[in-house]
Every structure is written in C-alpha cells, then in structure tokens.
Amino acid sequence: MRPKTLLVVASLLLALSIKAPTAFADNLVTNGSFETADFTGWSTGGNFEFTQVVTGSFYQYSAAEDGVWYATLGP
C-alpha cells in the first residue's frame, strides 16, 4: 500500500474512533421513560384499550423505572 493511501486510511480510522463513542451515547428511543406524560416519540396502533401513561405508586413503591411516569400497556 502506498504511504499516502495508508495515511488517509489511518486518518479515517482515527476520525471514526473519536466520533464513535458520542454516536453510541445518543438515545435511540425518544421519551423512553414516558416523562412527557404521553406517548410522544412512540408509534401507536392496534388495540389501545387499557393503554395509558400514568404516574403514582403501586402500594408504597413507584412503578416507574426512571422518573415518575410509566406506561400501562393493554392487550
């Protein structure tokens, strides 16, 4: 391989390795913990009976995994 080509390939690999960690850190799911109190960012369809975004606690423990809102999904 020619030295100039090797330099270009090495520069490209360096640039990709620097950008990669920030690219993987981006959220892949919008509103994943339902903290907007609705289904913003989600595609909904089908039977939506008994499906809602709610807040509160189940007995003395919150049912939310992250934050205070969570979704109850019906059939």
PDB file of N, H, CA, C and O in Angstrom:
ATOM      1  N   MET A   1       0.848  -1.168   0.000  1.00  0.00           N
ATOM      2  CA  MET A   1       0.000   0.000   0.000  1.00  0.00           C
ATOM      3  C   MET A   1       0.899   1.238   0.000  1.00  0.00           C
ATOM      4  O   MET A   1       1.924   1.284   0.680  1.00  0.00           O
ATOM      5  N   ARG A   2       0.495   2.217  -0.765  1.00  0.00           N
ATOM      6  H   ARG A   2      -0.338   2.180  -1.317  1.00  0.00           H
ATOM      7  CA  ARG A   2       1.284   3.448  -0.855  1.00  0.00           C
ATOM      8  C   ARG A   2       1.193   4.228   0.450  1.00  0.00           C
ATOM      9  O   ARG A   2       0.165   4.187   1.126  1.00  0.00           O
ATOM     10  N   PRO A   3       2.259   4.937   0.806  1.00  0.00           N
ATOM     11  CA  PRO A   3       2.260   5.692   2.071  1.00  0.00           C
ATOM     12  C   PRO A   3       1.131   6.718   2.170  1.00  0.00           C
ATOM     13  O   PRO A   3       0.568   6.917   3.247  1.00  0.00           O
ATOM     14  N   LYS A   4       0.794   7.374   1.045  1.00  0.00           N
ATOM     15  H   LYS A   4       1.251   7.213   0.170  1.00  0.00           H
ATOM     16  CA  LYS A   4      -0.275   8.371   1.071  1.00  0.00           C
ATOM     17  C   LYS A   4      -1.618   7.699   1.340  1.00  0.00           C
ATOM     18  O   LYS A   4      -2.423   8.231   2.104  1.00  0.00           O
ATOM     19  N   THR A   5      -1.877   6.553   0.734  1.00  0.00           N
ATOM     20  H   THR A   5      -1.223   6.121   0.112  1.00  0.00           H
ATOM     21  CA  THR A   5      -3.116   5.813   0.960  1.00  0.00           C
ATOM     22  C   THR A   5      -3.188   5.331   2.399  1.00  0.00           C
ATOM     23  O   THR A   5      -4.246   5.393   3.025  1.00  0.00           O
ATOM     24  N   LEU A   6      -2.077   4.853   2.923  1.00  0.00           N
ATOM     25  H   LEU A   6      -1.217   4.803   2.415  1.00  0.00           H
ATOM     26  CA  LEU A   6      -2.016   4.393   4.302  1.00  0.00           C
ATOM     27  C   LEU A   6      -2.324   5.533   5.268  1.00  0.00           C
ATOM     28  O   LEU A   6      -3.022   5.339   6.263  1.00  0.00           O
ATOM     29  N   LEU A   7      -1.799   6.726   4.968  1.00  0.00           N
ATOM     30  H   LEU A   7      -1.232   6.883   4.160  1.00  0.00           H
ATOM     31  CA  LEU A   7      -2.063   7.886   5.805  1.00  0.00           C
ATOM     32  C   LEU A   7      -3.544   8.268   5.781  1.00  0.00           C
ATOM     33  O   LEU A   7      -4.106   8.616   6.819  1.00  0.00           O
ATOM     34  N   VAL A   8      -4.170   8.209   4.625  1.00  0.00           N
ATOM     35  H   VAL A   8      -3.713   7.927   3.782  1.00  0.00           H
ATOM     36  CA  VAL A   8      -5.593   8.535   4.503  1.00  0.00           C
ATOM     37  C   VAL A   8      -6.431   7.525   5.276  1.00  0.00           C
ATOM     38  O   VAL A   8      -7.347   7.912   6.001  1.00  0.00           O
ATOM     39  N   VAL A   9      -6.133   6.245   5.132  1.00  0.00           N
ATOM     40  H   VAL A   9      -5.389   5.931   4.543  1.00  0.00           H
ATOM     41  CA  VAL A   9      -6.881   5.200   5.839  1.00  0.00           C
ATOM     42  C   VAL A   9      -6.703   5.345   7.350  1.00  0.00           C
ATOM     43  O   VAL A   9      -7.672   5.222   8.100  1.00  0.00           O
ATOM     44  N   ALA A  10      -5.481   5.603   7.800  1.00  0.00           N
ATOM     45  H   ALA A  10      -4.694   5.703   7.191  1.00  0.00           H
ATOM     46  CA  ALA A  10      -5.227   5.777   9.232  1.00  0.00           C
ATOM     47  C   ALA A  10      -5.968   6.999   9.771  1.00  0.00           C
ATOM     48  O   ALA A  10      -6.515   6.948  10.873  1.00  0.00           O
ATOM     49  N   SER A  11      -5.993   8.091   9.015  1.00  0.00           N
ATOM     50  H   SER A  11      -5.549   8.132   8.120  1.00  0.00           H
ATOM     51  CA  SER A  11      -6.711   9.302   9.434  1.00  0.00           C
ATOM     52  C   SER A  11      -8.212   9.043   9.531  1.00  0.00           C
ATOM     53  O   SER A  11      -8.868   9.503  10.465  1.00  0.00           O
ATOM     54  N   LEU A  12      -8.748   8.309   8.569  1.00  0.00           N
ATOM     55  H   LEU A  12      -8.215   7.935   7.810  1.00  0.00           H
ATOM     56  CA  LEU A  12     -10.169   7.974   8.581  1.00  0.00           C
ATOM     57  C   LEU A  12     -10.514   7.109   9.788  1.00  0.00           C
ATOM     58  O   LEU A  12     -11.519   7.353  10.457  1.00  0.00           O
ATOM     59  N   LEU A  13      -9.700   6.115  10.069  1.00  0.00           N
ATOM     60  H   LEU A  13      -8.884   5.917   9.526  1.00  0.00           H
ATOM     61  CA  LEU A  13      -9.948   5.258  11.232  1.00  0.00           C
ATOM     62  C   LEU A  13      -9.855   6.041  12.536  1.00  0.00           C
ATOM     63  O   LEU A  13     -10.638   5.803  13.456  1.00  0.00           O
ATOM     64  N   LEU A  14      -8.924   6.957  12.626  1.00  0.00           N
ATOM     65  H   LEU A  14      -8.288   7.150  11.878  1.00  0.00           H
ATOM     66  CA  LEU A  14      -8.798   7.792  13.813  1.00  0.00           C
ATOM     67  C   LEU A  14     -10.028   8.674  13.993  1.00  0.00           C
ATOM     68  O   LEU A  14     -10.555   8.801  15.099  1.00  0.00           O
ATOM     69  N   ALA A  15     -10.476   9.277  12.908  1.00  0.00           N
ATOM     70  H   ALA A  15     -10.048   9.174  12.010  1.00  0.00           H
ATOM     71  CA  ALA A  15     -11.660  10.140  12.977  1.00  0.00           C
ATOM     72  C   ALA A  15     -12.893   9.342  13.394  1.00  0.00           C
ATOM     73  O   ALA A  15     -13.689   9.820  14.202  1.00  0.00           O
ATOM     74  N   LEU A  16     -13.060   8.151  12.866  1.00  0.00           N
ATOM     75  H   LEU A  16     -12.413   7.762  12.209  1.00  0.00           H
ATOM     76  CA  LEU A  16     -14.203   7.315  13.229  1.00  0.00           C
ATOM     77  C   LEU A  16     -14.130   6.866  14.680  1.00  0.00           C
ATOM     78  O   LEU A  16     -15.158   6.804  15.354  1.00  0.00           O
ATOM     79  N   SER A  17     -12.955   6.558  15.167  1.00  0.00           N
ATOM     80  H   SER A  17     -12.120   6.609  14.619  1.00  0.00           H
ATOM     81  CA  SER A  17     -12.834   6.095  16.551  1.00  0.00           C
ATOM     82  C   SER A  17     -13.072   7.225  17.542  1.00  0.00           C
ATOM     83  O   SER A  17     -13.504   6.970  18.666  1.00  0.00           O
ATOM     84  N   ILE A  18     -12.804   8.457  17.155  1.00  0.00           N
ATOM     85  H   ILE A  18     -12.454   8.664  16.242  1.00  0.00           H
ATOM     86  CA  ILE A  18     -13.070   9.593  18.035  1.00  0.00           C
ATOM     87  C   ILE A  18     -14.561   9.898  18.064  1.00  0.00           C
ATOM     88  O   ILE A  18     -15.092  10.229  19.124  1.00  0.00           O
ATOM     89  N   LYS A  19     -15.242   9.797  16.947  1.00  0.00           N
ATOM     90  H   LYS A  19     -14.810   9.528  16.086  1.00  0.00           H
ATOM     91  CA  LYS A  19     -16.673  10.102  16.859  1.00  0.00           C
ATOM     92  C   LYS A  19     -17.544   8.975  17.403  1.00  0.00           C
ATOM     93  O   LYS A  19     -18.640   9.240  17.895  1.00  0.00           O
ATOM     94  N   ALA A  20     -17.096   7.750  17.330  1.00  0.00           N
ATOM     95  H   ALA A  20     -16.205   7.535  16.930  1.00  0.00           H
ATOM     96  CA  ALA A  20     -17.919   6.599  17.692  1.00  0.00           C
ATOM     97  C   ALA A  20     -18.497   6.652  19.102  1.00  0.00           C
ATOM     98  O   ALA A  20     -19.694   6.406  19.250  1.00  0.00           O
ATOM     99  N   PRO A  21     -17.723   6.959  20.153  1.00  0.00           N
ATOM    100  CA  PRO A  21     -18.324   6.951  21.494  1.00  0.00           C
ATOM    101  C   PRO A  21     -19.492   7.914  21.651  1.00  0.00           C
ATOM    102  O   PRO A  21     -20.461   7.586  22.336  1.00  0.00           O
ATOM    103  N   THR A  22     -19.430   9.089  21.040  1.00  0.00           N
ATOM    104  H   THR A  22     -18.643   9.356  20.484  1.00  0.00           H
ATOM    105  CA  THR A  22     -20.545  10.023  21.166  1.00  0.00           C
ATOM    106  C   THR A  22     -21.734   9.573  20.338  1.00  0.00           C
ATOM    107  O   THR A  22     -22.876   9.835  20.714  1.00  0.00           O
ATOM    108  N   ALA A  23     -21.497   8.913  19.240  1.00  0.00           N
ATOM    109  H   ALA A  23     -20.569   8.700  18.934  1.00  0.00           H
ATOM    110  CA  ALA A  23     -22.603   8.427  18.422  1.00  0.00           C
ATOM    111  C   ALA A  23     -23.365   7.322  19.148  1.00  0.00           C
ATOM    112  O   ALA A  23     -24.589   7.247  19.042  1.00  0.00           O
ATOM    113  N   PHE A  24     -22.666   6.474  19.874  1.00  0.00           N
ATOM    114  H   PHE A  24     -21.671   6.536  19.960  1.00  0.00           H
ATOM    115  CA  PHE A  24     -23.329   5.387  20.584  1.00  0.00           C
ATOM    116  C   PHE A  24     -24.000   5.879  21.859  1.00  0.00           C
ATOM    117  O   PHE A  24     -24.867   5.194  22.401  1.00  0.00           O
ATOM    118  N   ALA A  25     -23.618   7.043  22.343  1.00  0.00           N
ATOM    119  H   ALA A  25     -22.914   7.600  21.903  1.00  0.00           H
ATOM    120  CA  ALA A  25     -24.197   7.567  23.571  1.00  0.00           C
ATOM    121  C   ALA A  25     -25.550   8.231  23.340  1.00  0.00           C
ATOM    122  O   ALA A  25     -26.280   8.465  24.303  1.00  0.00           O
ATOM    123  N   ASP A  26     -25.905   8.541  22.106  1.00  0.00           N
ATOM    124  H   ASP A  26     -25.312   8.351  21.323  1.00  0.00           H
ATOM    125  CA  ASP A  26     -27.186   9.166  21.819  1.00  0.00           C
ATOM    126  C   ASP A  26     -28.326   8.216  22.158  1.00  0.00           C
ATOM    127  O   ASP A  26     -28.202   7.001  22.002  1.00  0.00           O
ATOM    128  N   ASN A  27     -29.436   8.779  22.622  1.00  0.00           N
ATOM    129  H   ASN A  27     -29.536   9.766  22.749  1.00  0.00           H
ATOM    130  CA  ASN A  27     -30.601   7.954  22.921  1.00  0.00           C
ATOM    131  C   ASN A  27     -31.198   7.419  21.633  1.00  0.00           C
ATOM    132  O   ASN A  27     -31.391   8.162  20.671  1.00  0.00           O
ATOM    133  N   LEU A  28     -31.485   6.148  21.621  1.00  0.00           N
ATOM    134  H   LEU A  28     -31.329   5.544  22.403  1.00  0.00           H
ATOM    135  CA  LEU A  28     -32.104   5.540  20.451  1.00  0.00           C
ATOM    136  C   LEU A  28     -33.625   5.594  20.536  1.00  0.00           C
ATOM    137  O   LEU A  28     -34.309   5.462  19.521  1.00  0.00           O
ATOM    138  N   VAL A  29     -34.154   5.785  21.733  1.00  0.00           N
ATOM    139  H   VAL A  29     -33.599   5.892  22.558  1.00  0.00           H
ATOM    140  CA  VAL A  29     -35.596   5.837  21.945  1.00  0.00           C
ATOM    141  C   VAL A  29     -35.954   7.217  22.470  1.00  0.00           C
ATOM    142  O   VAL A  29     -35.378   7.679  23.454  1.00  0.00           O
ATOM    143  N   THR A  30     -36.895   7.869  21.821  1.00  0.00           N
ATOM    144  H   THR A  30     -37.363   7.494  21.021  1.00  0.00           H
ATOM    145  CA  THR A  30     -37.370   9.160  22.282  1.00  0.00           C
ATOM    146  C   THR A  30     -38.442   8.942  23.337  1.00  0.00           C
ATOM    147  O   THR A  30     -39.366   8.154  23.136  1.00  0.00           O
ATOM    148  N   ASN A  31     -38.321   9.638  24.461  1.00  0.00           N
ATOM    149  H   ASN A  31     -37.570  10.278  24.624  1.00  0.00           H
ATOM    150  CA  ASN A  31     -39.303   9.551  25.536  1.00  0.00           C
ATOM    151  C   ASN A  31     -39.415   8.114  26.058  1.00  0.00           C
ATOM    152  O   ASN A  31     -40.519   7.606  26.253  1.00  0.00           O
ATOM    153  N   GLY A  32     -38.289   7.476  26.277  1.00  0.00           N
ATOM    154  H   GLY A  32     -37.392   7.889  26.119  1.00  0.00           H
ATOM    155  CA  GLY A  32     -38.279   6.078  26.707  1.00  0.00           C
ATOM    156  C   GLY A  32     -38.856   5.839  28.081  1.00  0.00           C
ATOM    157  O   GLY A  32     -39.322   4.735  28.363  1.00  0.00           O
ATOM    158  N   SER A  33     -38.838   6.839  28.946  1.00  0.00           N
ATOM    159  H   SER A  33     -38.459   7.735  28.716  1.00  0.00           H
ATOM    160  CA  SER A  33     -39.404   6.649  30.283  1.00  0.00           C
ATOM    161  C   SER A  33     -40.737   7.380  30.443  1.00  0.00           C
ATOM    162  O   SER A  33     -41.236   7.518  31.560  1.00  0.00           O
ATOM    163  N   PHE A  34     -41.314   7.847  29.342  1.00  0.00           N
ATOM    164  H   PHE A  34     -40.909   7.736  28.435  1.00  0.00           H
ATOM    165  CA  PHE A  34     -42.640   8.475  29.299  1.00  0.00           C
ATOM    166  C   PHE A  34     -42.741   9.721  30.176  1.00  0.00           C
ATOM    167  O   PHE A  34     -43.821  10.045  30.671  1.00  0.00           O
ATOM    168  N   GLU A  35     -41.618  10.424  30.373  1.00  0.00           N
ATOM    169  H   GLU A  35     -40.741  10.161  29.971  1.00  0.00           H
ATOM    170  CA  GLU A  35     -41.633  11.594  31.238  1.00  0.00           C
ATOM    171  C   GLU A  35     -42.326  12.801  30.613  1.00  0.00           C
ATOM    172  O   GLU A  35     -42.435  13.839  31.265  1.00  0.00           O
ATOM    173  N   THR A  36     -42.795  12.697  29.375  1.00  0.00           N
ATOM    174  H   THR A  36     -42.706  11.853  28.846  1.00  0.00           H
ATOM    175  CA  THR A  36     -43.615  13.765  28.798  1.00  0.00           C
ATOM    176  C   THR A  36     -45.077  13.560  29.159  1.00  0.00           C
ATOM    177  O   THR A  36     -45.927  14.368  28.785  1.00  0.00           O
ATOM    178  N   ALA A  37     -45.379  12.486  29.884  1.00  0.00           N
ATOM    179  H   ALA A  37     -44.688  11.829  30.189  1.00  0.00           H
ATOM    180  CA  ALA A  37     -46.734  12.142  30.340  1.00  0.00           C
ATOM    181  C   ALA A  37     -47.656  11.725  29.194  1.00  0.00           C
ATOM    182  O   ALA A  37     -48.878  11.737  29.337  1.00  0.00           O
ATOM    183  N   ASP A  38     -47.064  11.358  28.063  1.00  0.00           N
ATOM    184  H   ASP A  38     -46.071  11.348  27.947  1.00  0.00           H
ATOM    185  CA  ASP A  38     -47.861  10.849  26.949  1.00  0.00           C
ATOM    186  C   ASP A  38     -46.965   9.979  26.067  1.00  0.00           C
ATOM    187  O   ASP A  38     -45.841   9.653  26.449  1.00  0.00           O
ATOM    188  N   PHE A  39     -47.461   9.610  24.899  1.00  0.00           N
ATOM    189  H   PHE A  39     -48.374   9.875  24.590  1.00  0.00           H
ATOM    190  CA  PHE A  39     -46.715   8.728  24.002  1.00  0.00           C
ATOM    191  C   PHE A  39     -45.929   9.501  22.941  1.00  0.00           C
ATOM    192  O   PHE A  39     -45.745   9.000  21.832  1.00  0.00           O
ATOM    193  N   THR A  40     -45.468  10.702  23.259  1.00  0.00           N
ATOM    194  H   THR A  40     -45.618  11.109  24.160  1.00  0.00           H
ATOM    195  CA  THR A  40     -44.651  11.489  22.338  1.00  0.00           C
ATOM    196  C   THR A  40     -43.410  10.686  21.946  1.00  0.00           C
ATOM    197  O   THR A  40     -42.703  10.171  22.812  1.00  0.00           O
ATOM    198  N   GLY A  41     -43.147  10.580  20.648  1.00  0.00           N
ATOM    199  H   GLY A  41     -43.721  10.999  19.944  1.00  0.00           H
ATOM    200  CA  GLY A  41     -41.987   9.839  20.159  1.00  0.00           C
ATOM    201  C   GLY A  41     -42.264   8.365  19.907  1.00  0.00           C
ATOM    202  O   GLY A  41     -41.389   7.652  19.416  1.00  0.00           O
ATOM    203  N   TRP A  42     -43.443   7.903  20.229  1.00  0.00           N
ATOM    204  H   TRP A  42     -44.154   8.482  20.628  1.00  0.00           H
ATOM    205  CA  TRP A  42     -43.804   6.494  20.034  1.00  0.00           C
ATOM    206  C   TRP A  42     -44.804   6.380  18.892  1.00  0.00           C
ATOM    207  O   TRP A  42     -45.639   7.265  18.701  1.00  0.00           O
ATOM    208  N   SER A  43     -44.721   5.298  18.138  1.00  0.00           N
ATOM    209  H   SER A  43     -44.044   4.579  18.293  1.00  0.00           H
ATOM    210  CA  SER A  43     -45.725   4.998  17.119  1.00  0.00           C
ATOM    211  C   SER A  43     -46.750   4.079  17.758  1.00  0.00           C
ATOM    212  O   SER A  43     -46.411   3.013  18.271  1.00  0.00           O
ATOM    213  N   THR A  44     -47.989   4.496  17.724  1.00  0.00           N
ATOM    214  H   THR A  44     -48.265   5.362  17.307  1.00  0.00           H
ATOM    215  CA  THR A  44     -49.033   3.706  18.367  1.00  0.00           C
ATOM    216  C   THR A  44     -49.977   3.143  17.321  1.00  0.00           C
ATOM    217  O   THR A  44     -50.136   3.713  16.241  1.00  0.00           O
ATOM    218  N   GLY A  45     -50.586   2.048  17.640  1.00  0.00           N
ATOM    219  H   GLY A  45     -50.457   1.585  18.517  1.00  0.00           H
ATOM    220  CA  GLY A  45     -51.539   1.447  16.726  1.00  0.00           C
ATOM    221  C   GLY A  45     -52.148   0.201  17.333  1.00  0.00           C
ATOM    222  O   GLY A  45     -51.733  -0.253  18.399  1.00  0.00           O
ATOM    223  N   GLY A  46     -53.126  -0.344  16.653  1.00  0.00           N
ATOM    224  H   GLY A  46     -53.464   0.024  15.786  1.00  0.00           H
ATOM    225  CA  GLY A  46     -53.763  -1.557  17.149  1.00  0.00           C
ATOM    226  C   GLY A  46     -54.748  -1.264  18.263  1.00  0.00           C
ATOM    227  O   GLY A  46     -55.298  -0.167  18.353  1.00  0.00           O
ATOM    228  N   ASN A  47     -54.962  -2.252  19.104  1.00  0.00           N
ATOM    229  H   ASN A  47     -54.516  -3.144  19.031  1.00  0.00           H
ATOM    230  CA  ASN A  47     -55.904  -2.146  20.202  1.00  0.00           C
ATOM    231  C   ASN A  47     -55.256  -1.369  21.349  1.00  0.00           C
ATOM    232  O   ASN A  47     -54.350  -1.873  22.013  1.00  0.00           O
ATOM    233  N   PHE A  48     -55.722  -0.149  21.575  1.00  0.00           N
ATOM    234  H   PHE A  48     -56.458   0.260  21.036  1.00  0.00           H
ATOM    235  CA  PHE A  48     -55.130   0.698  22.592  1.00  0.00           C
ATOM    236  C   PHE A  48     -55.978   0.744  23.865  1.00  0.00           C
ATOM    237  O   PHE A  48     -55.779   1.612  24.715  1.00  0.00           O
ATOM    238  N   GLU A  49     -56.915  -0.182  23.996  1.00  0.00           N
ATOM    239  H   GLU A  49     -57.077  -0.887  23.306  1.00  0.00           H
ATOM    240  CA  GLU A  49     -57.752  -0.247  25.187  1.00  0.00           C
ATOM    241  C   GLU A  49     -56.877  -0.565  26.401  1.00  0.00           C
ATOM    242  O   GLU A  49     -56.005  -1.432  26.331  1.00  0.00           O
ATOM    243  N   PHE A  50     -57.107   0.127  27.495  1.00  0.00           N
ATOM    244  H   PHE A  50     -57.815   0.831  27.552  1.00  0.00           H
ATOM    245  CA  PHE A  50     -56.358  -0.052  28.744  1.00  0.00           C
ATOM    246  C   PHE A  50     -54.883   0.341  28.614  1.00  0.00           C
ATOM    247  O   PHE A  50     -54.063  -0.093  29.422  1.00  0.00           O
ATOM    248  N   THR A  51     -54.538   1.141  27.627  1.00  0.00           N
ATOM    249  H   THR A  51     -55.204   1.494  26.970  1.00  0.00           H
ATOM    250  CA  THR A  51     -53.162   1.595  27.449  1.00  0.00           C
ATOM    251  C   THR A  51     -53.108   3.088  27.765  1.00  0.00           C
ATOM    252  O   THR A  51     -53.849   3.881  27.185  1.00  0.00           O
ATOM    253  N   GLN A  52     -52.226   3.460  28.690  1.00  0.00           N
ATOM    254  H   GLN A  52     -51.624   2.815  29.161  1.00  0.00           H
ATOM    255  CA  GLN A  52     -52.141   4.856  29.099  1.00  0.00           C
ATOM    256  C   GLN A  52     -50.792   5.124  29.754  1.00  0.00           C
ATOM    257  O   GLN A  52     -50.067   4.200  30.123  1.00  0.00           O
ATOM    258  N   VAL A  53     -50.474   6.400  29.889  1.00  0.00           N
ATOM    259  H   VAL A  53     -51.062   7.150  29.588  1.00  0.00           H
ATOM    260  CA  VAL A  53     -49.288   6.814  30.634  1.00  0.00           C
ATOM    261  C   VAL A  53     -49.792   7.401  31.940  1.00  0.00           C
ATOM    262  O   VAL A  53     -50.617   8.315  31.940  1.00  0.00           O
ATOM    263  N   VAL A  54     -49.297   6.879  33.049  1.00  0.00           N
ATOM    264  H   VAL A  54     -48.627   6.136  33.048  1.00  0.00           H
ATOM    265  CA  VAL A  54     -49.794   7.282  34.365  1.00  0.00           C
ATOM    266  C   VAL A  54     -48.638   7.576  35.305  1.00  0.00           C
ATOM    267  O   VAL A  54     -47.487   7.247  35.018  1.00  0.00           O
ATOM    268  N   THR A  55     -48.956   8.195  36.422  1.00  0.00           N
ATOM    269  H   THR A  55     -49.891   8.463  36.655  1.00  0.00           H
ATOM    270  CA  THR A  55     -47.994   8.432  37.483  1.00  0.00           C
ATOM    271  C   THR A  55     -48.605   7.963  38.790  1.00  0.00           C
ATOM    272  O   THR A  55     -49.818   7.777  38.885  1.00  0.00           O
ATOM    273  N   GLY A  56     -47.789   7.778  39.767  1.00  0.00           N
ATOM    274  H   GLY A  56     -46.804   7.929  39.690  1.00  0.00           H
ATOM    275  CA  GLY A  56     -48.288   7.328  41.062  1.00  0.00           C
ATOM    276  C   GLY A  56     -47.496   6.148  41.557  1.00  0.00           C
ATOM    277  O   GLY A  56     -46.425   5.832  41.039  1.00  0.00           O
ATOM    278  N   SER A  57     -48.037   5.501  42.565  1.00  0.00           N
ATOM    279  H   SER A  57     -48.908   5.757  42.985  1.00  0.00           H
ATOM    280  CA  SER A  57     -47.322   4.376  43.151  1.00  0.00           C
ATOM    281  C   SER A  57     -48.225   3.169  43.270  1.00  0.00           C
ATOM    282  O   SER A  57     -49.448   3.289  43.349  1.00  0.00           O
ATOM    283  N   PHE A  58     -47.616   2.029  43.281  1.00  0.00           N
ATOM    284  H   PHE A  58     -46.623   1.932  43.216  1.00  0.00           H
ATOM    285  CA  PHE A  58     -48.306   0.773  43.456  1.00  0.00           C
ATOM    286  C   PHE A  58     -47.957   0.309  44.858  1.00  0.00           C
ATOM    287  O   PHE A  58     -46.815  -0.062  45.129  1.00  0.00           O
ATOM    288  N   TYR A  59     -48.927   0.329  45.738  1.00  0.00           N
ATOM    289  H   TYR A  59     -49.855   0.630  45.518  1.00  0.00           H
ATOM    290  CA  TYR A  59     -48.685   0.159  47.172  1.00  0.00           C
ATOM    291  C   TYR A  59     -47.747   1.270  47.624  1.00  0.00           C
ATOM    292  O   TYR A  59     -48.089   2.437  47.438  1.00  0.00           O
ATOM    293  N   GLN A  60     -46.621   0.990  48.188  1.00  0.00           N
ATOM    294  H   GLN A  60     -46.343   0.042  48.339  1.00  0.00           H
ATOM    295  CA  GLN A  60     -45.727   2.053  48.641  1.00  0.00           C
ATOM    296  C   GLN A  60     -44.548   2.263  47.697  1.00  0.00           C
ATOM    297  O   GLN A  60     -43.673   3.079  47.988  1.00  0.00           O
ATOM    298  N   TYR A  61     -44.502   1.552  46.578  1.00  0.00           N
ATOM    299  H   TYR A  61     -45.213   0.889  46.342  1.00  0.00           H
ATOM    300  CA  TYR A  61     -43.388   1.657  45.637  1.00  0.00           C
ATOM    301  C   TYR A  61     -43.876   2.241  44.321  1.00  0.00           C
ATOM    302  O   TYR A  61     -44.971   1.914  43.863  1.00  0.00           O
ATOM    303  N   SER A  62     -43.081   3.090  43.719  1.00  0.00           N
ATOM    304  H   SER A  62     -42.191   3.354  44.091  1.00  0.00           H
ATOM    305  CA  SER A  62     -43.424   3.642  42.416  1.00  0.00           C
ATOM    306  C   SER A  62     -43.196   2.577  41.357  1.00  0.00           C
ATOM    307  O   SER A  62     -42.210   1.842  41.418  1.00  0.00           O
ATOM    308  N   ALA A  63     -44.088   2.486  40.398  1.00  0.00           N
ATOM    309  H   ALA A  63     -44.890   3.083  40.349  1.00  0.00           H
ATOM    310  CA  ALA A  63     -43.949   1.524  39.310  1.00  0.00           C
ATOM    311  C   ALA A  63     -43.051   2.055  38.192  1.00  0.00           C
ATOM    312  O   ALA A  63     -42.707   1.319  37.267  1.00  0.00           O
ATOM    313  N   ALA A  64     -42.673   3.330  38.278  1.00  0.00           N
ATOM    314  H   ALA A  64     -42.952   3.928  39.029  1.00  0.00           H
ATOM    315  CA  ALA A  64     -41.823   3.931  37.251  1.00  0.00           C
ATOM    316  C   ALA A  64     -40.390   3.429  37.395  1.00  0.00           C
ATOM    317  O   ALA A  64     -39.843   3.391  38.497  1.00  0.00           O
ATOM    318  N   GLU A  65     -39.794   3.047  36.281  1.00  0.00           N
ATOM    319  H   GLU A  65     -40.238   3.078  35.386  1.00  0.00           H
ATOM    320  CA  GLU A  65     -38.397   2.594  36.280  1.00  0.00           C
ATOM    321  C   GLU A  65     -37.444   3.772  36.410  1.00  0.00           C
ATOM    322  O   GLU A  65     -36.422   3.693  37.091  1.00  0.00           O
ATOM    323  N   ASP A  66     -37.801   4.879  35.737  1.00  0.00           N
ATOM    324  H   ASP A  66     -38.631   4.943  35.184  1.00  0.00           H
ATOM    325  CA  ASP A  66     -36.939   6.056  35.723  1.00  0.00           C
ATOM    326  C   ASP A  66     -37.854   7.275  35.726  1.00  0.00           C
ATOM    327  O   ASP A  66     -38.589   7.476  34.759  1.00  0.00           O
ATOM    328  N   GLY A  67     -37.840   8.086  36.760  1.00  0.00           N
ATOM    329  H   GLY A  67     -37.244   7.923  37.546  1.00  0.00           H
ATOM    330  CA  GLY A  67     -38.719   9.241  36.846  1.00  0.00           C
ATOM    331  C   GLY A  67     -39.994   8.882  37.581  1.00  0.00           C
ATOM    332  O   GLY A  67     -39.995   8.019  38.458  1.00  0.00           O
ATOM    333  N   VAL A  68     -41.094   9.559  37.214  1.00  0.00           N
ATOM    334  H   VAL A  68     -41.092  10.260  36.501  1.00  0.00           H
ATOM    335  CA  VAL A  68     -42.352   9.333  37.920  1.00  0.00           C
ATOM    336  C   VAL A  68     -43.476   8.829  37.015  1.00  0.00           C
ATOM    337  O   VAL A  68     -44.534   8.445  37.514  1.00  0.00           O
ATOM    338  N   TRP A  69     -43.271   8.821  35.700  1.00  0.00           N
ATOM    339  H   TRP A  69     -42.412   9.133  35.295  1.00  0.00           H
ATOM    340  CA  TRP A  69     -44.303   8.380  34.756  1.00  0.00           C
ATOM    341  C   TRP A  69     -43.982   6.998  34.226  1.00  0.00           C
ATOM    342  O   TRP A  69     -42.813   6.629  34.115  1.00  0.00           O
ATOM    343  N   TYR A  70     -45.006   6.233  33.898  1.00  0.00           N
ATOM    344  H   TYR A  70     -45.956   6.533  33.988  1.00  0.00           H
ATOM    345  CA  TYR A  70     -44.817   4.913  33.298  1.00  0.00           C
ATOM    346  C   TYR A  70     -46.033   4.571  32.445  1.00  0.00           C
ATOM    347  O   TYR A  70     -47.096   5.172  32.601  1.00  0.00           O
ATOM    348  N   ALA A  71     -45.881   3.630  31.568  1.00  0.00           N
ATOM    349  H   ALA A  71     -45.017   3.141  31.441  1.00  0.00           H
ATOM    350  CA  ALA A  71     -46.963   3.226  30.676  1.00  0.00           C
ATOM    351  C   ALA A  71     -47.572   1.928  31.158  1.00  0.00           C
ATOM    352  O   ALA A  71     -46.870   1.001  31.562  1.00  0.00           O
ATOM    353  N   THR A  72     -48.887   1.879  31.109  1.00  0.00           N
ATOM    354  H   THR A  72     -49.458   2.632  30.781  1.00  0.00           H
ATOM    355  CA  THR A  72     -49.600   0.622  31.326  1.00  0.00           C
ATOM    356  C   THR A  72     -50.091   0.190  29.952  1.00  0.00           C
ATOM    357  O   THR A  72     -50.831   0.925  29.298  1.00  0.00           O
ATOM    358  N   LEU A  73     -49.693  -0.972  29.519  1.00  0.00           N
ATOM    359  H   LEU A  73     -49.091  -1.569  30.050  1.00  0.00           H
ATOM    360  CA  LEU A  73     -49.993  -1.427  28.158  1.00  0.00           C
ATOM    361  C   LEU A  73     -51.066  -2.501  28.196  1.00  0.00           C
ATOM    362  O   LEU A  73     -50.939  -3.508  28.893  1.00  0.00           O
ATOM    363  N   GLY A  74     -52.127  -2.265  27.428  1.00  0.00           N
ATOM    364  H   GLY A  74     -52.230  -1.448  26.862  1.00  0.00           H
ATOM    365  CA  GLY A  74     -53.263  -3.169  27.387  1.00  0.00           C
ATOM    366  C   GLY A  74     -53.009  -4.399  26.545  1.00  0.00           C
ATOM    367  O   GLY A  74     -51.880  -4.885  26.473  1.00  0.00           O
ATOM    368  N   PRO A  75     -54.054  -4.909  25.906  1.00  0.00           N
ATOM    369  CA  PRO A  75     -53.958  -6.175  25.178  1.00  0.00           C
ATOM    370  C   PRO A  75     -52.956  -6.137  24.035  1.00  0.00           C
ATOM    371  O   PRO A  75     -52.775  -7.135  23.339  1.00  0.00           O
TER     372      PRO A  75
END
